[in-house]
Amino acid sequence: MGPINYPAVFLGALAFFAVGAVWYSLLFGKAWQKLAGLSEDQIRGANMPMIFGLCFVAELVISWMLGHQIARTSPPAHVIMMFALGFAGALMIPAIAINYLFQRKPLKLFLIDSGHFLVGMAAMGAVHLAFY
């Protein structure tokens, strides 16, 4: 059992955040906004520093948990990506699915959001792997 690699935790969260920035602006911004039912006024009127700050804190928690798992199990290198993608595919995306089913959210919105979690976790895992 080794120590948690805190630079990897921070940079892993930053990688996830960067994926989100590209995902929800250049790639799927307008489609996501429409499917989420958010008007331009709602987007402009939001407290974006608070939203982005809390989002980054949540991503730090996720990255810390991944770092904790890596530190406590000392896995072979390839297993780090299995952990990251497993967190996304077996925990995060099913949790989104449960909420979206009960909230009657459109499938396209689920695909955009779950895709973000999958790609974001892959980026985070790659950072942790690079620091391993």
Secondary structure, 3 states (H helix, E strand, C coil): CCCCCHHHHHHHHHHHHHHHHHHHHHHCHHHHHHHHCCCHHHHHCCCHHHHHHHHHHHHHHHHHHHHHHHHHHCCCHHHHHHHHHHHHHHHHHHHHHHHHHHHCCCHHHHHHHHHHHHHHHHHHHHHHHHCC
